[in-house]
């Protein structure tokens, strides 16, 4: 077992206690992780606050160079970070390697952006300039499904904008993040970047902390509601990227054999543990049986195993709590639908669920109405275009959706009527750092990625005065 430490004020330090981190494929302990106390969190925030004035005054070009240098360190340590990620998260090593490479890509792209001053007016008696200023200390709370990639959604933009940072990874997947912190700790001035780990007991203190100016949180809608309520006490800025119950809509003109692989990948990537995954698939009655059959064939040929084994396509669910939740969804599926592939937990150590396809199921069932966040896909029949749009929109969520058709114009017209932050056509989960990302309704507040995401880590300042002589 490797040793792991917290990063506080430029030093790697032990936690005031420890906690075990399990491999979800074996349920064995991967490592003892340092666990921060409330006092250690306060020290991390104090360090970030003390480092803030000098970091904010550092020219943006210098901050940019350091963010890019972090990308180089990630790339140089891809294999190690990927192995740690697979051991604690469970995803196949190839996917973990892709996540680390994606992390580096986000650092490089987001680190290349700029925050130029904008002249709003320059008239005879008035010159108005708009500046983007840093906020101060930012708290970043990271989930367990993509621990490194989602860290990269936040960290580069926060630092580039001139903020300092306190990061709290998920308790079940802290190790790769802490190893990353150790790798980059000497790149930045002390206190600019701090990492703590907890057992889900410091989030409330973090979101209420008077010296944290912004919380950037990715996780469930239920927890996001708590974050928002807690942050409101100090009127913190917040970015919330929350849950989804994303609809895929398959029109009557598709070729089932062509679209089924993309639909399956969009639903089952990372064993369905993706906020933006297809969670409900609506299929026109004319191609319903064919789509179901194609998805079943793919599911039955998908290798589910320990992520460290070559050839594994889907790993286990990440933690026991999620495993038990998904088993409850399987119970609902058997009661309210027709399970045509999978449908059971696998009889072996680890949190493995067979990739499951459920047909002949409708709204009103738990599997359709709620976010399963696991490898179980309900396939729902429809006959009328307006009706399926209404049904797709009949949810408190609005993160993503997709429309599948051989007629792009027809698909585009439907896409414009879907209440979601991102709607794809003939694909799903196509994301990039230059494309803004955010949710509608209860799927989130604010935007990540691109210039819009960078601006979320700033305060707009207007300077309004006479033109310079």
ZAZA-997314 format. One record per residue (C-alpha): residue number from 1; residue in three letters; y, z, x. Coordinates in nm, 2 decimals. Layout:
N
[site NUM,'ala',[Y,Z,X]];
...
END
This chain:
469
[site 1,'unk',[0.00,0.00,0.00]];
[site 2,'unk',[0.35,-0.09,0.13]];
[site 3,'unk',[0.63,0.16,0.14]];
[site 4,'unk',[0.92,0.10,-0.10]];
[site 5,'unk',[1.27,0.26,-0.11]];
[site 6,'unk',[1.58,0.26,-0.31]];
[site 7,'unk',[1.90,0.10,-0.18]];
[site 8,'unk',[2.20,0.34,-0.21]];
[site 9,'unk',[2.52,0.29,-0.01]];
[site 10,'unk',[2.37,0.06,0.24]];
[site 11,'unk',[2.06,0.27,0.32]];
[site 12,'unk',[1.70,0.25,0.21]];
[site 13,'unk',[1.62,0.60,0.08]];
[site 14,'unk',[1.32,0.77,-0.09]];
[site 15,'unk',[1.34,0.85,-0.45]];
[site 16,'unk',[1.37,1.21,-0.56]];
[site 17,'unk',[1.02,1.16,-0.70]];
[site 18,'unk',[0.77,0.88,-0.73]];
[site 19,'unk',[0.58,0.69,-1.00]];
[site 20,'unk',[0.28,0.46,-0.98]];
[site 21,'unk',[0.31,0.08,-1.04]];
[site 22,'unk',[-0.01,-0.08,-1.18]];
[site 23,'unk',[-0.16,-0.42,-1.13]];
[site 24,'unk',[-0.20,-0.54,-1.49]];
[site 25,'unk',[-0.50,-0.76,-1.40]];
[site 26,'unk',[-0.70,-0.46,-1.27]];
[site 27,'unk',[-0.51,-0.15,-1.40]];
[site 28,'unk',[-0.53,-0.02,-1.04]];
[site 29,'unk',[-0.23,0.13,-0.86]];
[site 30,'unk',[-0.05,-0.12,-0.65]];
[site 31,'unk',[0.20,0.12,-0.49]];
[site 32,'unk',[0.38,0.45,-0.54]];
[site 33,'unk',[0.74,0.35,-0.63]];
[site 34,'unk',[1.04,0.57,-0.55]];
[site 35,'unk',[1.19,0.71,-0.87]];
[site 36,'unk',[1.56,0.78,-0.88]];
[site 37,'unk',[1.71,1.09,-1.03]];
[site 38,'unk',[2.02,1.11,-1.23]];
[site 39,'unk',[2.20,1.24,-0.92]];
[site 40,'unk',[2.08,0.93,-0.72]];
[site 41,'unk',[2.21,0.70,-0.99]];
[site 42,'unk',[2.54,0.87,-0.97]];
[site 43,'unk',[2.54,0.83,-0.59]];
[site 44,'unk',[2.47,0.46,-0.63]];
[site 45,'unk',[2.76,0.42,-0.87]];
[site 46,'unk',[2.99,0.62,-0.65]];
[site 47,'unk',[2.89,0.40,-0.35]];
[site 48,'unk',[2.96,0.08,-0.56]];
[site 49,'unk',[3.29,0.22,-0.67]];
[site 50,'unk',[3.40,0.31,-0.32]];
[site 51,'unk',[3.30,-0.04,-0.19]];
[site 52,'unk',[3.47,-0.22,-0.47]];
[site 53,'unk',[3.83,-0.24,-0.34]];
[site 54,'unk',[3.74,-0.40,-0.01]];
[site 55,'unk',[3.48,-0.63,-0.16]];
[site 56,'unk',[3.72,-0.75,-0.43]];
[site 57,'unk',[3.99,-0.82,-0.16]];
[site 58,'unk',[3.74,-1.02,0.05]];
[site 59,'unk',[3.82,-1.39,0.02]];
[site 60,'unk',[3.60,-1.57,-0.22]];
[site 61,'unk',[3.48,-1.81,0.04]];
[site 62,'unk',[3.35,-1.52,0.25]];
[site 63,'unk',[3.17,-1.37,-0.05]];
[site 64,'unk',[3.02,-1.72,-0.12]];
[site 65,'unk',[2.88,-1.74,0.24]];
[site 66,'unk',[2.71,-1.40,0.19]];
[site 67,'unk',[2.55,-1.50,-0.14]];
[site 68,'unk',[2.42,-1.82,0.01]];
[site 69,'unk',[2.28,-1.63,0.31]];
[site 70,'unk',[2.09,-1.42,0.06]];
[site 71,'unk',[1.94,-1.74,-0.08]];
[site 72,'unk',[1.82,-1.83,0.27]];
[site 73,'unk',[1.66,-1.49,0.31]];
[site 74,'unk',[1.48,-1.54,-0.03]];
[site 75,'unk',[1.35,-1.88,0.08]];
[site 76,'unk',[1.23,-1.74,0.42]];
[site 77,'unk',[1.03,-1.46,0.24]];
[site 78,'unk',[0.90,-1.66,-0.05]];
[site 79,'unk',[0.53,-1.60,0.01]];
[site 80,'unk',[0.57,-1.22,0.05]];
[site 81,'unk',[0.79,-1.18,-0.26]];
[site 82,'unk',[0.56,-1.40,-0.46]];
[site 83,'unk',[0.25,-1.19,-0.37]];
[site 84,'unk',[0.42,-0.87,-0.46]];
[site 85,'unk',[0.54,-1.02,-0.79]];
[site 86,'unk',[0.19,-1.13,-0.88]];
[site 87,'unk',[0.05,-0.79,-0.80]];
[site 88,'unk',[0.29,-0.60,-1.03]];
[site 89,'unk',[0.37,-0.86,-1.30]];
[site 90,'unk',[0.03,-1.04,-1.33]];
[site 91,'unk',[0.15,-1.40,-1.34]];
[site 92,'unk',[-0.04,-1.66,-1.14]];
[site 93,'unk',[0.06,-1.68,-0.78]];
[site 94,'unk',[0.18,-2.04,-0.82]];
[site 95,'unk',[0.41,-1.93,-1.10]];
[site 96,'unk',[0.53,-1.63,-0.90]];
[site 97,'unk',[0.61,-1.87,-0.61]];
[site 98,'unk',[0.80,-2.09,-0.85]];
[site 99,'unk',[0.99,-1.79,-0.97]];
[site 100,'unk',[1.10,-1.69,-0.62]];
[site 101,'unk',[1.20,-2.05,-0.54]];
[site 102,'unk',[1.39,-2.06,-0.87]];
[site 103,'unk',[1.56,-1.73,-0.77]];
[site 104,'unk',[1.68,-1.89,-0.45]];
[site 105,'unk',[1.80,-2.20,-0.64]];
[site 106,'unk',[2.01,-1.98,-0.88]];
[site 107,'unk',[2.16,-1.80,-0.58]];
[site 108,'unk',[2.26,-2.13,-0.42]];
[site 109,'unk',[2.40,-2.29,-0.73]];
[site 110,'unk',[2.58,-1.99,-0.88]];
[site 111,'unk',[2.71,-1.90,-0.53]];
[site 112,'unk',[2.87,-2.25,-0.50]];
[site 113,'unk',[3.09,-2.20,-0.81]];
[site 114,'unk',[3.47,-2.13,-0.80]];
[site 115,'unk',[3.72,-1.94,-1.01]];
[site 116,'unk',[4.04,-2.14,-0.96]];
[site 117,'unk',[4.38,-2.03,-1.09]];
[site 118,'unk',[4.48,-2.24,-1.39]];
[site 119,'unk',[4.84,-2.32,-1.47]];
[site 120,'unk',[4.88,-2.30,-1.85]];
[site 121,'unk',[5.25,-2.39,-1.86]];
[site 122,'unk',[5.51,-2.48,-1.60]];
[site 123,'unk',[5.83,-2.56,-1.79]];
[site 124,'unk',[6.20,-2.52,-1.73]];
[site 125,'unk',[6.21,-2.14,-1.79]];
[site 126,'unk',[5.85,-2.03,-1.78]];
[site 127,'unk',[5.55,-2.05,-1.55]];
[site 128,'unk',[5.22,-1.91,-1.69]];
[site 129,'unk',[4.92,-1.87,-1.47]];
[site 130,'unk',[4.56,-1.77,-1.56]];
[site 131,'unk',[4.36,-1.58,-1.30]];
[site 132,'unk',[4.00,-1.45,-1.31]];
[site 133,'unk',[3.99,-1.10,-1.16]];
[site 134,'unk',[3.68,-0.89,-1.09]];
[site 135,'unk',[3.59,-0.61,-1.32]];
[site 136,'unk',[3.47,-0.33,-1.09]];
[site 137,'unk',[3.12,-0.18,-1.08]];
[site 138,'unk',[2.86,-0.38,-1.28]];
[site 139,'unk',[2.53,-0.24,-1.39]];
[site 140,'unk',[2.24,-0.49,-1.42]];
[site 141,'unk',[1.93,-0.40,-1.62]];
[site 142,'unk',[1.64,-0.63,-1.55]];
[site 143,'unk',[1.32,-0.68,-1.77]];
[site 144,'unk',[0.96,-0.71,-1.66]];
[site 145,'unk',[0.87,-1.07,-1.75]];
[site 146,'unk',[1.07,-1.24,-1.48]];
[site 147,'unk',[1.19,-0.96,-1.25]];
[site 148,'unk',[1.33,-1.18,-0.97]];
[site 149,'unk',[1.45,-1.48,-1.17]];
[site 150,'unk',[1.65,-1.28,-1.42]];
[site 151,'unk',[1.79,-1.08,-1.13]];
[site 152,'unk',[1.92,-1.41,-1.00]];
[site 153,'unk',[2.08,-1.48,-1.34]];
[site 154,'unk',[2.32,-1.18,-1.28]];
[site 155,'unk',[2.35,-1.08,-0.91]];
[site 156,'unk',[2.51,-1.39,-0.75]];
[site 157,'unk',[2.77,-1.43,-1.02]];
[site 158,'unk',[2.86,-1.06,-1.02]];
[site 159,'unk',[2.90,-1.05,-0.65]];
[site 160,'unk',[3.08,-1.39,-0.61]];
[site 161,'unk',[3.33,-1.28,-0.87]];
[site 162,'unk',[3.42,-0.98,-0.66]];
[site 163,'unk',[3.23,-0.70,-0.84]];
[site 164,'unk',[3.00,-0.44,-0.68]];
[site 165,'unk',[2.66,-0.39,-0.83]];
[site 166,'unk',[2.40,-0.13,-0.93]];
[site 167,'unk',[2.06,-0.28,-1.03]];
[site 168,'unk',[1.79,-0.12,-1.23]];
[site 169,'unk',[1.46,-0.32,-1.25]];
[site 170,'unk',[1.20,-0.25,-1.51]];
[site 171,'unk',[0.98,0.06,-1.44]];
[site 172,'unk',[0.66,-0.15,-1.45]];
[site 173,'unk',[0.79,-0.43,-1.21]];
[site 174,'unk',[1.03,-0.27,-0.95]];
[site 175,'unk',[0.85,-0.36,-0.63]];
[site 176,'unk',[0.96,-0.72,-0.56]];
[site 177,'unk',[1.31,-0.62,-0.65]];
[site 178,'unk',[1.31,-0.33,-0.41]];
[site 179,'unk',[1.16,-0.54,-0.13]];
[site 180,'unk',[1.44,-0.80,-0.20]];
[site 181,'unk',[1.70,-0.52,-0.17]];
[site 182,'unk',[1.55,-0.42,0.17]];
[site 183,'unk',[1.56,-0.78,0.29]];
[site 184,'unk',[1.93,-0.84,0.21]];
[site 185,'unk',[2.07,-0.49,0.26]];
[site 186,'unk',[2.24,-0.58,0.60]];
[site 187,'unk',[2.40,-0.90,0.47]];
[site 188,'unk',[2.66,-0.72,0.25]];
[site 189,'unk',[2.90,-0.43,0.33]];
[site 190,'unk',[2.74,-0.09,0.24]];
[site 191,'unk',[2.77,0.01,-0.12]];
[site 192,'unk',[2.83,-0.35,-0.25]];
[site 193,'unk',[2.47,-0.38,-0.37]];
[site 194,'unk',[2.26,-0.08,-0.48]];
[site 195,'unk',[1.91,-0.07,-0.63]];
[site 196,'unk',[1.76,0.22,-0.82]];
[site 197,'unk',[1.43,0.25,-1.01]];
[site 198,'unk',[1.35,0.48,-1.30]];
[site 199,'unk',[1.08,0.55,-1.55]];
[site 200,'unk',[1.29,0.43,-1.84]];
[site 201,'unk',[1.49,0.75,-1.84]];
[site 202,'unk',[1.82,0.65,-1.67]];
[site 203,'unk',[1.93,0.35,-1.89]];
[site 204,'unk',[2.14,0.57,-2.13]];
[site 205,'unk',[2.32,0.74,-1.84]];
[site 206,'unk',[2.39,0.41,-1.68]];
[site 207,'unk',[2.53,0.25,-1.99]];
[site 208,'unk',[2.75,0.55,-2.06]];
[site 209,'unk',[2.86,0.60,-1.70]];
[site 210,'unk',[3.25,0.60,-1.69]];
[site 211,'unk',[3.26,0.43,-1.36]];
[site 212,'unk',[3.05,0.12,-1.46]];
[site 213,'unk',[3.28,-0.14,-1.61]];
[site 214,'unk',[3.02,-0.39,-1.73]];
[site 215,'unk',[2.65,-0.39,-1.83]];
[site 216,'unk',[2.45,-0.71,-1.80]];
[site 217,'unk',[2.12,-0.65,-1.99]];
[site 218,'unk',[1.82,-0.86,-2.06]];
[site 219,'unk',[1.55,-0.72,-2.29]];
[site 220,'unk',[1.46,-0.66,-2.65]];
[site 221,'unk',[1.70,-0.67,-2.93]];
[site 222,'unk',[1.62,-0.31,-3.03]];
[site 223,'unk',[1.71,-0.19,-2.68]];
[site 224,'unk',[2.01,-0.42,-2.67]];
[site 225,'unk',[2.14,-0.25,-2.98]];
[site 226,'unk',[2.11,0.09,-2.80]];
[site 227,'unk',[2.28,-0.05,-2.49]];
[site 228,'unk',[2.57,-0.18,-2.70]];
[site 229,'unk',[2.61,0.15,-2.89]];
[site 230,'unk',[2.60,0.34,-2.56]];
[site 231,'unk',[2.84,0.11,-2.38]];
[site 232,'unk',[3.09,0.13,-2.67]];
[site 233,'unk',[3.18,0.48,-2.57]];
[site 234,'unk',[3.37,0.35,-2.27]];
[site 235,'unk',[3.44,0.00,-2.41]];
[site 236,'unk',[3.24,-0.16,-2.13]];
[site 237,'unk',[3.22,-0.53,-2.11]];
[site 238,'unk',[2.86,-0.64,-2.20]];
[site 239,'unk',[2.64,-0.94,-2.17]];
[site 240,'unk',[2.32,-0.91,-2.38]];
[site 241,'unk',[2.04,-1.16,-2.35]];
[site 242,'unk',[1.79,-1.04,-2.61]];
[site 243,'unk',[1.48,-1.13,-2.80]];
[site 244,'unk',[1.40,-1.45,-3.00]];
[site 245,'unk',[1.16,-1.57,-3.26]];
[site 246,'unk',[1.21,-1.93,-3.15]];
[site 247,'unk',[1.10,-2.21,-3.39]];
[site 248,'unk',[0.95,-2.54,-3.28]];
[site 249,'unk',[0.97,-2.81,-3.55]];
[site 250,'unk',[0.73,-3.10,-3.52]];
[site 251,'unk',[0.83,-3.41,-3.73]];
[site 252,'unk',[0.59,-3.65,-3.90]];
[site 253,'unk',[0.64,-3.93,-3.65]];
[site 254,'unk',[0.50,-3.77,-3.33]];
[site 255,'unk',[0.19,-3.86,-3.13]];
[site 256,'unk',[0.00,-3.53,-3.14]];
[site 257,'unk',[-0.18,-3.60,-2.81]];
[site 258,'unk',[0.15,-3.66,-2.63]];
[site 259,'unk',[0.35,-3.37,-2.76]];
[site 260,'unk',[0.07,-3.10,-2.77]];
[site 261,'unk',[0.08,-3.02,-2.39]];
[site 262,'unk',[0.45,-2.97,-2.39]];
[site 263,'unk',[0.43,-2.75,-2.71]];
[site 264,'unk',[0.15,-2.54,-2.56]];
[site 265,'unk',[0.35,-2.49,-2.23]];
[site 266,'unk',[0.66,-2.40,-2.43]];
[site 267,'unk',[0.46,-2.13,-2.62]];
[site 268,'unk',[0.22,-1.99,-2.36]];
[site 269,'unk',[0.41,-2.00,-2.03]];
[site 270,'unk',[0.39,-1.66,-1.86]];
[site 271,'unk',[0.13,-1.57,-2.13]];
[site 272,'unk',[0.39,-1.60,-2.40]];
[site 273,'unk',[0.61,-1.34,-2.23]];
[site 274,'unk',[0.93,-1.55,-2.25]];
[site 275,'unk',[1.23,-1.46,-2.47]];
[site 276,'unk',[1.28,-1.83,-2.53]];
[site 277,'unk',[0.92,-1.93,-2.58]];
[site 278,'unk',[0.81,-2.11,-2.90]];
[site 279,'unk',[0.71,-1.82,-3.13]];
[site 280,'unk',[0.67,-2.01,-3.45]];
[site 281,'unk',[0.55,-2.37,-3.47]];
[site 282,'unk',[0.64,-2.56,-3.79]];
[site 283,'unk',[0.44,-2.89,-3.82]];
[site 284,'unk',[0.47,-3.16,-4.09]];
[site 285,'unk',[0.17,-3.17,-4.32]];
[site 286,'unk',[0.09,-3.53,-4.22]];
[site 287,'unk',[0.01,-3.43,-3.86]];
[site 288,'unk',[-0.08,-3.07,-3.91]];
[site 289,'unk',[-0.45,-3.09,-3.86]];
[site 290,'unk',[-0.42,-3.31,-3.55]];
[site 291,'unk',[-0.16,-3.09,-3.38]];
[site 292,'unk',[-0.38,-2.78,-3.45]];
[site 293,'unk',[-0.68,-2.96,-3.30]];
[site 294,'unk',[-0.50,-3.06,-2.99]];
[site 295,'unk',[-0.36,-2.71,-2.93]];
[site 296,'unk',[-0.71,-2.56,-2.98]];
[site 297,'unk',[-0.85,-2.80,-2.72]];
[site 298,'unk',[-0.59,-2.70,-2.46]];
[site 299,'unk',[-0.63,-2.33,-2.54]];
[site 300,'unk',[-1.00,-2.34,-2.49]];
[site 301,'unk',[-0.96,-2.52,-2.15]];
[site 302,'unk',[-0.70,-2.28,-2.02]];
[site 303,'unk',[-0.82,-2.05,-1.74]];
[site 304,'unk',[-0.71,-1.69,-1.80]];
[site 305,'unk',[-0.77,-1.46,-1.50]];
[site 306,'unk',[-0.62,-1.25,-1.23]];
[site 307,'unk',[-0.31,-1.42,-1.11]];
[site 308,'unk',[-0.42,-1.39,-0.75]];
[site 309,'unk',[-0.72,-1.62,-0.81]];
[site 310,'unk',[-0.68,-1.99,-0.75]];
[site 311,'unk',[-0.69,-2.20,-1.06]];
[site 312,'unk',[-0.56,-1.93,-1.29]];
[site 313,'unk',[-0.32,-2.07,-1.56]];
[site 314,'unk',[-0.25,-1.76,-1.76]];
[site 315,'unk',[-0.25,-1.40,-1.63]];
[site 316,'unk',[-0.26,-1.07,-1.82]];
[site 317,'unk',[0.01,-0.92,-2.03]];
[site 318,'unk',[0.23,-0.72,-1.80]];
[site 319,'unk',[0.18,-0.37,-1.93]];
[site 320,'unk',[-0.03,-0.16,-2.17]];
[site 321,'unk',[0.24,-0.11,-2.43]];
[site 322,'unk',[0.28,-0.48,-2.47]];
[site 323,'unk',[-0.09,-0.54,-2.47]];
[site 324,'unk',[-0.13,-0.29,-2.76]];
[site 325,'unk',[0.15,-0.46,-2.95]];
[site 326,'unk',[-0.01,-0.80,-2.92]];
[site 327,'unk',[-0.35,-0.67,-3.03]];
[site 328,'unk',[-0.17,-0.55,-3.35]];
[site 329,'unk',[-0.04,-0.91,-3.39]];
[site 330,'unk',[-0.40,-1.03,-3.36]];
[site 331,'unk',[-0.51,-0.80,-3.64]];
[site 332,'unk',[-0.23,-0.94,-3.86]];
[site 333,'unk',[-0.34,-1.29,-3.77]];
[site 334,'unk',[-0.69,-1.23,-3.88]];
[site 335,'unk',[-0.57,-1.09,-4.21]];
[site 336,'unk',[-0.31,-1.35,-4.29]];
[site 337,'unk',[-0.42,-1.67,-4.12]];
[site 338,'unk',[-0.71,-1.86,-3.98]];
[site 339,'unk',[-0.77,-1.80,-3.61]];
[site 340,'unk',[-0.89,-2.13,-3.47]];
[site 341,'unk',[-0.88,-2.04,-3.09]];
[site 342,'unk',[-0.89,-1.71,-2.91]];
[site 343,'unk',[-0.81,-1.42,-3.13]];
[site 344,'unk',[-0.93,-1.13,-2.91]];
[site 345,'unk',[-0.86,-0.91,-2.61]];
[site 346,'unk',[-1.09,-1.01,-2.32]];
[site 347,'unk',[-1.38,-0.77,-2.24]];
[site 348,'unk',[-1.27,-0.68,-1.89]];
[site 349,'unk',[-1.03,-0.45,-1.70]];
[site 350,'unk',[-0.67,-0.55,-1.73]];
[site 351,'unk',[-0.44,-0.65,-2.01]];
[site 352,'unk',[-0.59,-0.99,-2.09]];
[site 353,'unk',[-0.56,-1.16,-2.43]];
[site 354,'unk',[-0.72,-1.50,-2.50]];
[site 355,'unk',[-0.47,-1.78,-2.58]];
[site 356,'unk',[-0.47,-1.78,-2.96]];
[site 357,'unk',[-0.39,-2.04,-3.21]];
[site 358,'unk',[-0.35,-1.94,-3.58]];
[site 359,'unk',[-0.32,-2.19,-3.86]];
[site 360,'unk',[-0.28,-2.15,-4.24]];
[site 361,'unk',[-0.03,-1.87,-4.20]];
[site 362,'unk',[0.31,-1.82,-4.36]];
[site 363,'unk',[0.63,-1.62,-4.36]];
[site 364,'unk',[0.58,-1.27,-4.47]];
[site 365,'unk',[0.32,-1.21,-4.21]];
[site 366,'unk',[0.40,-1.00,-3.90]];
[site 367,'unk',[0.30,-1.28,-3.66]];
[site 368,'unk',[0.56,-1.52,-3.82]];
[site 369,'unk',[0.84,-1.28,-3.90]];
[site 370,'unk',[0.84,-1.08,-3.57]];
[site 371,'unk',[0.86,-1.17,-3.20]];
[site 372,'unk',[0.50,-1.14,-3.06]];
[site 373,'unk',[0.59,-1.18,-2.69]];
[site 374,'unk',[0.23,-1.27,-2.61]];
[site 375,'unk',[-0.02,-1.56,-2.60]];
[site 376,'unk',[-0.05,-1.60,-2.98]];
[site 377,'unk',[0.10,-1.89,-3.17]];
[site 378,'unk',[0.12,-1.93,-3.55]];
[site 379,'unk',[0.12,-2.29,-3.67]];
[site 380,'unk',[0.29,-2.32,-4.01]];
[site 381,'unk',[0.27,-2.62,-4.24]];
[site 382,'unk',[0.58,-2.78,-4.40]];
[site 383,'unk',[0.65,-3.09,-4.60]];
[site 384,'unk',[1.03,-3.11,-4.65]];
[site 385,'unk',[1.29,-3.15,-4.38]];
[site 386,'unk',[1.56,-2.93,-4.55]];
[site 387,'unk',[1.31,-2.67,-4.63]];
[site 388,'unk',[1.18,-2.64,-4.27]];
[site 389,'unk',[1.54,-2.61,-4.14]];
[site 390,'unk',[1.60,-2.33,-4.39]];
[site 391,'unk',[1.28,-2.15,-4.28]];
[site 392,'unk',[1.35,-2.19,-3.91]];
[site 393,'unk',[1.70,-2.04,-3.96]];
[site 394,'unk',[1.57,-1.75,-4.19]];
[site 395,'unk',[1.56,-1.49,-3.91]];
[site 396,'unk',[1.80,-1.25,-3.75]];
[site 397,'unk',[1.73,-1.41,-3.41]];
[site 398,'unk',[1.89,-1.72,-3.27]];
[site 399,'unk',[1.80,-1.77,-2.91]];
[site 400,'unk',[1.63,-2.11,-2.88]];
[site 401,'unk',[1.45,-2.38,-3.07]];
[site 402,'unk',[1.30,-2.72,-3.03]];
[site 403,'unk',[1.25,-3.04,-3.23]];
[site 404,'unk',[0.97,-3.28,-3.16]];
[site 405,'unk',[0.99,-3.64,-3.27]];
[site 406,'unk',[0.96,-4.01,-3.16]];
[site 407,'unk',[1.30,-4.07,-3.31]];
[site 408,'unk',[1.57,-3.90,-3.09]];
[site 409,'unk',[1.85,-3.97,-3.34]];
[site 410,'unk',[1.65,-3.81,-3.62]];
[site 411,'unk',[1.56,-3.51,-3.40]];
[site 412,'unk',[1.92,-3.47,-3.29]];
[site 413,'unk',[2.05,-3.45,-3.65]];
[site 414,'unk',[1.80,-3.17,-3.72]];
[site 415,'unk',[1.89,-2.99,-3.39]];
[site 416,'unk',[2.26,-2.97,-3.49]];
[site 417,'unk',[2.16,-2.77,-3.80]];
[site 418,'unk',[1.95,-2.51,-3.62]];
[site 419,'unk',[2.12,-2.17,-3.57]];
[site 420,'unk',[2.03,-2.11,-3.20]];
[site 421,'unk',[2.21,-2.09,-2.87]];
[site 422,'unk',[1.99,-2.37,-2.72]];
[site 423,'unk',[1.80,-2.64,-2.90]];
[site 424,'unk',[1.57,-2.88,-2.71]];
[site 425,'unk',[1.45,-3.22,-2.81]];
[site 426,'unk',[1.09,-3.31,-2.71]];
[site 427,'unk',[1.07,-3.02,-2.46]];
[site 428,'unk',[1.11,-2.64,-2.45]];
[site 429,'unk',[1.22,-2.40,-2.18]];
[site 430,'unk',[1.41,-2.65,-1.98]];
[site 431,'unk',[1.67,-2.43,-1.81]];
[site 432,'unk',[1.90,-2.47,-1.51]];
[site 433,'unk',[2.18,-2.27,-1.34]];
[site 434,'unk',[2.44,-2.54,-1.43]];
[site 435,'unk',[2.36,-2.52,-1.81]];
[site 436,'unk',[2.51,-2.23,-2.00]];
[site 437,'unk',[2.27,-2.01,-2.18]];
[site 438,'unk',[2.32,-1.75,-2.46]];
[site 439,'unk',[2.19,-1.65,-2.80]];
[site 440,'unk',[2.32,-1.66,-3.15]];
[site 441,'unk',[2.29,-1.38,-3.41]];
[site 442,'unk',[2.09,-1.08,-3.29]];
[site 443,'unk',[1.96,-1.27,-2.98]];
[site 444,'unk',[2.25,-1.17,-2.77]];
[site 445,'unk',[2.62,-1.16,-2.68]];
[site 446,'unk',[2.78,-1.36,-2.41]];
[site 447,'unk',[2.67,-1.63,-2.18]];
[site 448,'unk',[2.48,-1.66,-1.86]];
[site 449,'unk',[2.47,-1.94,-1.59]];
[site 450,'unk',[2.73,-2.20,-1.50]];
[site 451,'unk',[3.11,-2.15,-1.50]];
[site 452,'unk',[3.09,-1.98,-1.84]];
[site 453,'unk',[2.84,-1.72,-1.70]];
[site 454,'unk',[3.05,-1.65,-1.39]];
[site 455,'unk',[3.36,-1.59,-1.61]];
[site 456,'unk',[3.17,-1.32,-1.79]];
[site 457,'unk',[3.19,-1.11,-1.48]];
[site 458,'unk',[3.57,-1.13,-1.47]];
[site 459,'unk',[3.88,-1.01,-1.65]];
[site 460,'unk',[4.13,-1.28,-1.75]];
[site 461,'unk',[4.47,-1.20,-1.62]];
[site 462,'unk',[4.78,-1.39,-1.73]];
[site 463,'unk',[5.09,-1.39,-1.51]];
[site 464,'unk',[5.39,-1.50,-1.71]];
[site 465,'unk',[5.73,-1.54,-1.54]];
[site 466,'unk',[6.00,-1.78,-1.44]];
[site 467,'unk',[5.92,-2.08,-1.22]];
[site 468,'unk',[5.95,-2.02,-0.85]];
[site 469,'unk',[6.29,-2.13,-0.71]];
END
